[in-house]
């Protein structure tokens, strides 16, 4: 019985693949509870205290002793006699109601409890506040050592989170490096502005209601208060969040809706950074009338299936079209108040497709399913398709079911065509994706061809001597490249033959060979030499040919590129990069899913290229990325010179 329960839970956990699933699940349960208590009107809410309004509080505690996410709501609460039922694997309170909910399948509670190291719930329904906690849920699933699941223990600690509320629930989930979310302290741009954007684009706090004015929203939504508190980091603070999806056009310096263009509300000479579109279900039927009639008149079963789903889902569409490939990155930097941000892993509004159901964004923005879309269009069109409660995403956090992809594949070119008729109204830009490979296999073949082409070109030319010597802290990648060249030219980095630094014309930054017969040896003054261990030599020499390198000022930025979507311009594949030349490496032993290993007296013989200071590894994989942190190298090289 225990093995069967564990398998059920494991299947649930395996279906969750997103970094922010823990936030999304906790928030959607809270929103369902709020709607159940407050949905019939503020004054009709059972157990309401004087002045009480629907409220959701999100607390992120990044202190090393905490690393917890707490979501508190004053929704309907969980009766104490139902707590054991609720926490049975694969069951949830929403299974007991016939109302549409923002998760449909009721597996979110199982994910929160058994996908994390610790879980606590405090709840108050018609009785007093009670608290229960469970430790080791994730270990039980992963290790399989215990026959029975860990039990919930009654917590009596004198704390109370629900004093201000007549009813409600507060859950606390512990996160760490073993969870997909990771440690809170390691989050990118760890400020309330960043988490505001995450909550409004990944969770049910970002309510999607295309074309609806505020007065048409339910009373409980209009009165809803969302409070955010971030603790334990330099960017700590409190903020109130507007419970609506963060649409990108609100950040564009100049924008116009297609409706304004269609009705002549903007002058013909005006040009904009962004065009956007909001189509209710009725608007969709109106503006795609001819295309829908083609579906109606078709005798193909696939076309009839598309039409049936389009209408039964009461489909609504928001879309935006940017004037350049990188505008969404610019908007992201503005939204999180980080003008120099270069990492975009927390960005869910970008070129691609996002699905919403029951007003809640579901999962992450994915690549456009419309296969023949031009590469630059893929980066410029953001499309949010909103369905009603009849749409049921796949288990977990939530991929698009195969039977619904046909509808989206049909819908995308229709929306694209509405925009392309008016692209002359955009500010002009000619940037395009610099490479076209969309998968690891394609990227591997692409760089193999590029390496062969570069080597043939190098063999036909003679290298120019370079006698440039300078040293400063780089702020931009171009400066880092110059600094690397400077150390090559002065002989500080012997053994390298740089064949090319083609930059954006290829997927990776540089192609090089490395060869040396001069090996490093530890000394009293230099216990960690900069050279290669002689044990690596073959016939008195050490050689590596046709290797690829990447330049990044910060190693974290390269790790972010590893996590980018396939076919995106910034995508890099970890297994295809041999050497990373960076300015600095963070002083910690991990970046996301990657282990950072600093070379010292015990492991310097793992170095493959002169001057390498760190290794980047991923899990139990065989590939090791050599990292040359110039900041560390310069200090070590100066020590060698003295």
C-alpha positions in Angstrom: 0.0 0.0 0.0 2.8 2.4 0.9 4.6 1.6 -2.4 1.4 2.3 -4.4 0.9 5.6 -2.6 4.5 6.6 -3.2 4.1 5.8 -7.0 1.0 8.0 -7.1 2.8 10.9 -5.5 5.9 10.4 -7.7 3.8 10.6 -10.8 2.2 13.8 -9.6 5.6 15.4 -8.7 7.2 14.3 -12.1 4.4 16.3 -13.9 5.7 19.6 -12.4 8.6 21.1 -14.3 8.4 24.9 -13.7 10.5 26.9 -11.3 7.6 28.8 -10.0 5.1 25.9 -9.7 5.2 26.1 -5.9 4.1 29.7 -5.9 1.5 29.0 -8.6 -0.1 26.1 -6.8 -0.1 27.8 -3.4 -1.7 31.0 -4.8 -4.3 29.2 -7.0 -5.5 27.2 -3.9 -5.8 30.5 -2.0 -7.7 32.2 -4.8 -10.2 29.3 -5.0 -10.7 29.6 -1.3 -11.2 33.3 -1.5 -13.8 33.0 -4.3 -15.7 30.3 -2.4 -16.0 32.6 0.7 -16.4 36.0 -1.0 -17.9 35.1 -4.4 -21.5 35.9 -3.3 -20.6 39.4 -2.2 -18.6 41.1 0.5 -21.5 41.5 2.9 -22.6 37.9 2.4 -19.2 36.3 3.3 -19.6 33.8 6.2 -17.9 34.7 9.4 -16.8 38.1 8.2 -15.3 40.4 10.8 -16.0 44.1 10.8 -14.1 45.8 7.9 -12.7 42.5 6.6 -12.0 42.4 2.9 -10.7 39.5 0.7 -7.0 39.4 1.2 -4.0 37.3 0.1 -0.6 37.7 1.7 2.6 36.3 0.1 5.7 36.2 2.4 9.1 35.1 1.0 11.7 34.6 3.7 15.2 34.2 2.2 17.1 34.0 5.4 19.4 31.0 5.6 17.5 29.7 8.6 14.2 30.0 6.8 14.0 29.7 3.0 10.2 29.5 3.1 7.3 30.6 1.0 4.1 31.5 3.0 0.8 32.2 1.3 -2.1 33.3 3.6 -5.7 33.9 2.6 -8.9 34.8 4.3 -10.9 32.4 2.2 -13.3 29.7 3.3 -10.8 27.8 5.5 -10.5 24.0 6.0 -12.7 22.4 8.7 -10.5 20.6 11.2 -12.3 17.3 10.7 -11.4 17.4 7.0 -7.7 18.0 7.4 -6.6 14.4 7.1 -8.7 13.9 4.1 -7.3 17.0 2.4 -3.7 15.8 3.0 -4.2 12.4 1.6 -1.9 12.1 -1.5 -3.6 13.2 -4.7 -6.6 14.7 -2.9 -7.5 18.3 -2.4 -10.5 20.4 -1.0 -11.4 21.4 -4.6 -12.5 17.8 -5.3 -15.5 18.3 -3.0 -16.9 21.3 -4.9 -18.6 21.5 -8.3 -17.5 25.1 -8.8 -14.8 25.8 -11.5 -11.4 26.0 -9.9 -8.0 27.2 -11.0 -6.3 23.8 -11.1 -9.0 21.4 -12.1 -7.4 18.2 -11.0 -6.7 18.9 -7.4 -3.1 17.5 -7.3 -1.5 20.8 -6.2 -1.7 20.1 -2.5 0.1 16.8 -3.0 2.9 18.6 -4.9 3.3 21.2 -2.1 3.5 18.6 0.6 5.5 15.9 -0.9 7.6 17.9 -3.3 9.4 19.9 -0.6 11.4 19.3 2.6 8.7 20.7 4.9 5.1 21.9 4.9 2.9 23.6 7.5 -0.8 24.5 7.3 -2.7 26.8 9.7 -6.4 27.1 9.1 -9.5 28.5 10.6 -13.1 27.6 9.4 -15.9 27.8 11.9 -13.7 26.8 14.8 -10.4 28.1 16.2 -7.1 28.3 14.3 -5.3 25.0 14.2 -1.9 24.1 12.8 -0.3 20.9 11.4 3.1 20.3 9.9 4.9 17.5 8.0 8.6 17.0 7.7 10.4 14.9 5.1 7.7 14.5 2.5 10.1 14.9 -0.4 12.7 12.5 1.2 10.0 9.8 1.5 9.2 10.1 -2.2 12.8 10.2 -3.4 14.5 7.7 -1.1 11.8 5.2 -0.5 13.3 4.2 2.8 10.2 4.4 4.9 7.3 2.0 4.5 4.7 4.6 5.3 4.5 8.3 4.5 5.5 10.8 7.2 2.6 11.9 9.3 1.2 15.3 10.0 1.9 16.4 13.5 -0.3 18.8 15.5 1.6 22.1 16.1 1.1 24.0 19.3 3.5 27.0 19.3 1.4 29.9 20.3 1.7 31.5 16.8 -1.3 32.8 14.9 -1.4 34.0 11.3 -5.2 34.3 11.0 -6.1 36.6 13.9 -7.3 39.4 11.6 -9.6 37.1 9.7 -12.9 35.4 10.4 -11.8 32.4 8.4 -8.8 31.5 6.3 -5.7 29.3 5.6 -2.0 29.9 5.7 0.5 27.4 4.3 4.3 27.5 4.6 6.5 25.5 2.2 10.2 25.1 2.7 12.4 25.3 -0.4 16.1 24.5 -0.9 18.6 23.3 -3.5 16.8 20.0 -3.8 13.6 21.7 -5.1 13.1 23.1 -8.5 12.5 26.5 -7.0 15.9 26.5 -5.3 17.1 28.6 -2.4 15.3 32.0 -2.1 18.6 33.7 -1.3 20.0 32.8 -4.7 17.0 34.3 -6.6 17.8 36.7 -9.5 17.3 40.4 -8.7 15.8 39.6 -5.3 13.5 42.6 -4.8 9.8 43.1 -4.3 9.6 44.5 -7.9 10.9 41.2 -9.3 8.5 39.1 -7.2 5.6 41.4 -8.1 6.2 40.6 -11.8 6.6 36.9 -11.1 3.3 36.8 -9.1 1.5 38.8 -11.9 2.7 36.6 -14.8 3.1 33.1 -13.4 0.2 32.9 -10.8 -3.5 33.5 -10.3 -2.7 36.9 -8.8 -2.2 37.9 -12.5 -5.9 37.7 -13.3 -6.6 37.5 -17.0 -9.9 39.1 -18.1 -9.5 40.2 -21.7 -11.3 43.4 -22.6 -13.2 43.6 -19.3 -13.5 47.0 -17.5 -13.0 47.1 -13.7 -16.7 47.5 -13.1 -17.4 44.3 -14.9 -15.2 42.3 -12.5 -16.8 40.5 -9.6 -17.0 42.5 -6.4 -14.6 40.3 -4.5 -12.0 40.8 -7.2 -12.4 44.6 -7.2 -11.9 44.6 -3.4 -9.1 42.0 -3.3 -6.0 43.1 -1.4 -2.7 41.4 -2.3 0.2 42.0 0.0 3.8 40.9 -0.6 6.7 40.8 1.9 10.3 39.9 1.1 12.6 39.2 4.0 16.2 38.2 4.6 17.9 39.9 1.6 19.2 43.3 0.7 16.1 44.0 -1.4 13.7 43.2 1.4 10.5 45.2 1.8 6.7 45.2 1.5 4.5 46.0 -1.5 0.9 45.9 -2.5 0.2 44.2 -5.8 -2.5 44.9 -8.3 -4.2 41.6 -9.0 -4.2 41.7 -12.8 -1.9 40.2 -15.4 1.1 42.4 -16.2 0.4 43.2 -19.9 3.6 44.3 -21.8 2.0 47.3 -23.6 1.7 49.1 -20.2 5.5 49.4 -20.1 6.0 50.4 -23.8 7.0 54.0 -24.3 4.7 54.3 -27.3 1.9 51.9 -28.1 -1.4 51.6 -29.9 -4.1 49.0 -29.9 -5.3 47.5 -33.2 -8.7 48.7 -32.3 -7.5 52.3 -32.2 -5.9 51.8 -35.7 -9.1 50.2 -37.1 -11.3 53.0 -35.9 -8.9 55.8 -36.9 -8.2 57.0 -33.4 -4.4 57.4 -34.1 -2.9 59.4 -36.9 -1.5 57.7 -40.0 2.0 59.3 -39.4 2.3 58.0 -35.8 4.8 55.2 -35.2 4.9 53.0 -32.1 7.2 50.6 -30.2 4.4 48.2 -29.7 1.0 47.2 -31.1 -1.4 45.2 -29.1 -4.8 43.5 -29.4 -7.5 42.5 -27.0 -10.3 40.3 -28.4 -13.1 38.9 -26.3 -14.8 35.8 -27.6 -17.4 37.9 -29.4 -14.6 40.1 -30.9 -12.7 37.0 -32.1 -15.8 35.8 -33.9 -16.2 39.2 -35.5 -12.6 39.8 -36.7 -12.0 36.2 -37.8 -15.5 35.8 -39.4 -14.2 34.7 -42.8 -11.7 32.2 -41.3 -14.3 30.8 -38.9 -16.8 30.4 -41.8 -14.1 28.3 -43.6 -14.1 26.0 -40.6 -17.9 25.8 -40.6 -18.0 24.9 -44.2 -15.2 22.4 -44.1 -16.0 18.7 -44.2 -12.7 17.8 -42.4 -13.1 16.3 -38.9 -10.0 18.2 -37.7 -11.5 21.6 -38.7 -14.8 20.8 -37.0 -12.8 19.8 -33.8 -11.0 23.2 -33.9 -14.3 25.1 -34.3 -15.9 23.1 -31.5 -13.1 23.8 -29.1 -12.8 27.5 -30.1 -16.4 28.1 -29.1 -16.8 25.7 -26.2 -13.8 27.3 -24.5 -15.2 30.8 -25.1 -11.7 31.7 -26.4 -10.3 35.2 -25.7 -6.9 36.6 -27.0 -4.5 39.2 -25.9 -1.5 39.7 -28.1 1.3 42.2 -28.5 3.8 42.9 -31.3 7.1 44.5 -30.5 9.1 46.6 -33.0 12.3 44.8 -32.2 13.4 41.4 -31.1 14.7 42.6 -27.7 11.8 44.9 -26.6 10.4 42.3 -24.1 13.8 42.2 -22.4 13.8 46.0 -22.2 10.3 45.9 -20.7 11.4 43.2 -18.2 14.3 45.4 -17.0 11.9 48.3 -16.5 9.4 46.2 -14.6 11.9 44.9 -12.1 13.7 48.3 -11.9 17.0 46.8 -12.9 18.3 48.8 -15.9 21.4 46.7 -16.3 19.7 43.3 -16.0 21.1 40.7 -18.4 19.3 37.6 -17.0 15.8 36.8 -18.0 14.9 33.5 -16.4 12.1 35.1 -14.5 10.5 36.7 -17.5 7.2 35.1 -18.6 6.2 37.8 -21.0 8.2 37.3 -24.2 7.9 36.1 -27.7 5.8 33.0 -27.5 2.5 31.6 -26.4 0.9 31.5 -22.9 -2.4 29.9 -22.0 -4.8 31.0 -19.3 -7.8 29.2 -17.8 -10.4 30.5 -15.5 -8.5 33.8 -15.5 -5.2 32.3 -14.4 -2.0 32.1 -16.5 -0.9 28.5 -16.7 2.8 27.5 -16.6 5.4 29.2 -18.7 5.4 31.0 -22.1 6.3 28.4 -24.7 7.5 28.7 -28.3 4.9 29.4 -30.9 3.3 26.2 -32.2 2.8 27.7 -35.6 5.8 25.9 -37.3 6.4 28.2 -40.3 6.5 31.5 -38.4 9.5 33.7 -39.2 12.2 33.7 -36.6 11.9 37.4 -35.9 8.1 37.1 -35.6 8.6 34.5 -32.9 10.5 37.0 -30.7 8.2 39.9 -31.4 4.7 38.3 -31.0 3.5 37.5 -27.4 0.2 35.8 -27.4 -2.0 35.0 -24.4 -5.0 32.8 -25.1 -7.6 32.6 -22.4 -10.0 29.7 -22.0 -12.9 29.0 -19.6 -13.2 26.2 -17.1 -13.9 23.6 -19.8 -10.2 23.7 -20.8 -8.2 21.2 -18.8 -4.4 21.3 -19.0 -2.3 18.3 -18.6 -1.4 17.1 -15.1 0.8 19.3 -13.1 1.8 22.8 -14.2 0.6 22.2 -17.1 1.5 21.4 -20.6 -1.0 22.0 -23.5 -2.9 18.8 -24.2 -2.2 17.5 -27.7 -5.9 17.7 -28.7 -5.8 21.5 -28.1 -2.6 22.3 -29.9 -4.5 22.1 -33.3 -6.7 25.0 -32.1 -3.7 27.1 -31.1 -1.8 26.2 -34.3 -4.8 27.5 -36.3 -5.3 30.6 -34.2 -1.7 31.9 -34.2 -1.5 32.6 -38.0 -4.9 34.4 -37.8 -3.7 36.7 -35.1 -0.3 37.2 -36.8 -2.1 38.3 -40.0 -4.1 40.9 -38.0 -0.8 42.4 -36.9 1.3 42.1 -40.1 -1.2 44.3 -42.0 -0.1 47.1 -39.7 3.6 46.6 -39.2 4.3 49.8 -41.0 2.9 51.5 -37.9 5.9 50.3 -35.9 9.2 52.1 -35.3 11.6 50.6 -37.8 14.1 48.0 -36.6 16.0 45.3 -38.6 17.4 43.1 -35.9 16.9 39.4 -36.5 17.8 36.2 -34.7 21.5 35.5 -35.5 21.1 31.7 -35.7 18.3 29.4 -36.6 18.9 26.1 -34.9 16.0 25.0 -32.8 17.2 21.9 -31.0 20.4 20.5 -29.5 21.1 18.2 -32.5 20.6 21.1 -34.9 22.8 23.4 -32.8 25.5 20.7 -32.7 25.5 20.3 -36.5 25.4 24.1 -36.9 28.5 24.8 -34.9 30.3 21.8 -36.5 29.8 23.4 -39.9 30.8 26.8 -38.5 34.0 25.3 -37.0 35.0 23.7 -40.4 34.3 27.0 -42.2 36.4 29.1 -39.7 39.3 26.7 -39.8 39.5 26.7 -43.6 39.4 30.5 -43.5 42.2 30.6 -40.9 44.4 28.3 -42.9 44.2 30.6 -45.9 45.3 33.7 -43.9 48.3 34.8 -41.7 47.6 36.0 -38.2 48.5 39.7 -37.4 50.7 40.3 -34.4 49.0 42.0 -31.5 51.0 43.9 -28.9 48.2 45.3 -26.7 48.5 45.4 -23.0 45.9 46.9 -20.7 43.9 45.8 -17.6 40.7 47.1 -16.1 37.4 45.7 -14.8 35.0 45.2 -17.7 31.4 46.1 -17.5 30.5 44.9 -21.0 31.2 41.7 -22.9 33.2 43.6 -25.6 35.5 44.9 -22.9 36.0 41.4 -21.5 37.0 40.2 -25.0 39.6 43.0 -25.2 41.0 42.1 -21.8 41.3 38.4 -22.8 43.1 39.4 -26.0 45.4 41.6 -24.0 46.5 38.7 -21.8 47.0 36.5 -24.9 49.2 39.2 -26.6 51.4 39.7 -23.5 52.0 35.9 -23.1 50.2 35.7 -19.8 47.9 33.0 -21.3 50.2 30.8 -23.3 49.1 27.9 -25.5 45.9 29.4 -27.0 45.5 29.8 -30.7 42.3 31.8 -31.2 40.9 30.9 -34.6 38.0 33.3 -34.6 35.7 35.4 -32.5 32.7 35.6 -34.8 30.3 36.8 -32.2 26.6 37.0 -33.2 27.3 35.3 -36.6 27.5 31.9 -34.9 25.8 30.3 -31.9 29.0 30.4 -29.8 31.5 33.3 -29.4 34.9 31.8 -30.3 36.7 28.9 -31.8 40.2 28.0 -30.5 43.0 25.4 -30.3 45.2 24.8 -27.2 48.6 23.1 -27.1 51.4 23.2 -24.6 54.5 21.2 -23.6 55.2 23.5 -20.6 53.5 22.0 -17.6 52.6 23.4 -14.2 54.1 22.3 -11.0 53.1 23.3 -7.5 55.7 25.3 -5.5 55.8 26.7 -2.0 54.9 30.2 -3.4 52.4 28.9 -5.9 50.7 25.8 -4.5 48.0 26.0 -7.3 49.9 26.5 -10.5 48.2 28.1 -13.6 49.4 25.5 -16.1 48.3 22.0 -17.1 49.3 18.9 -15.0 52.0 16.9 -16.7 50.0 13.7 -16.0 47.7 14.9 -18.9 50.5 14.8 -21.4 50.8 12.4 -24.3 54.2 12.1 -26.0 55.4 15.1 -24.0 52.6 17.5 -25.1 49.0 18.3 -24.3 46.6 19.3 -27.1 43.0 20.2 -27.6 41.7 21.2 -31.0 38.5 22.8 -32.4 37.1 23.9 -29.1 34.4 26.5 -28.5 34.4 29.3 -25.9 31.8 31.7 -24.6 32.5 35.2 -23.2 30.3 36.5 -20.3 31.0 39.2 -17.7 29.2 37.0 -15.1 29.1 33.3 -15.1 25.4 33.5 -14.0 24.5 35.0 -17.3 25.9 32.0 -19.2 24.0 29.7 -16.9 20.8 31.6 -17.7 21.5 31.1 -21.5 21.7 27.4 -20.9 18.1 27.6 -19.5 16.8 29.7 -22.4 14.2 28.2 -24.7 15.3 26.2 -27.8 15.4 28.4 -30.9 15.8 31.6 -28.9 18.6 33.9 -29.9 20.3 33.6 -26.5 20.1 29.8 -26.2 23.4 28.0 -25.4 23.8 24.3 -24.8 26.0 23.4 -21.9 27.4 20.3 -23.5 28.6 22.3 -26.5 30.7 24.9 -24.7 34.3 23.9 -23.8 35.6 27.1 -22.1 33.9 30.1 -20.5 35.9 33.3 -20.2 34.2 35.4 -17.6 35.2 38.3 -15.3 33.8 36.9 -12.1 32.4 33.8 -10.6 30.0 34.0 -7.6 31.4 32.9 -4.3 29.1 29.9 -3.8 29.2 26.3 -4.8 26.1 26.3 -7.1 24.3 28.4 -9.7 20.9 26.9 -10.1 21.3 23.3 -11.2 25.0 23.6 -11.9 27.8 22.9 -9.4 30.7 25.5 -9.3 34.0 24.0 -8.3 37.0 26.2 -7.6 40.4 24.8 -8.5 42.7 24.3 -5.5 45.6 22.1 -4.5 43.4 19.0 -4.5 41.9 19.3 -8.0 44.0 21.7 -10.2 45.1 18.7 -12.3 41.5 18.7 -13.8 42.4 21.9 -15.7 42.4 21.5 -19.5 43.4 25.1 -20.5 46.0 27.4 -19.1 44.7 29.8 -16.4 41.3 28.1 -15.8 40.1 28.9 -12.3 36.9 27.0 -11.9 34.9 24.1 -13.3 31.1 24.0 -14.0 29.4 20.7 -13.7 25.8 19.5 -13.9 24.6 16.6 -11.8 26.2 13.3 -12.8 26.8 14.3 -16.4 30.1 13.7 -18.0 30.6 17.1 -19.5 32.7 19.6 -17.5 32.9 23.3 -18.6 36.2 24.9 -17.9 35.9 28.4 -16.6 38.6 31.1 -16.7 37.6 33.9 -14.3 39.9 36.8 -15.3 39.4 38.5 -12.0 40.9 35.5 -10.2 43.5 34.8 -12.9 44.9 38.3 -12.7 45.5 38.0 -9.0 47.0 34.6 -9.3 49.2 35.7 -12.2 50.4 38.7 -10.2 51.3 36.4 -7.4 53.3 34.2 -9.7 55.2 37.2 -11.1 56.2 38.3 -7.6 
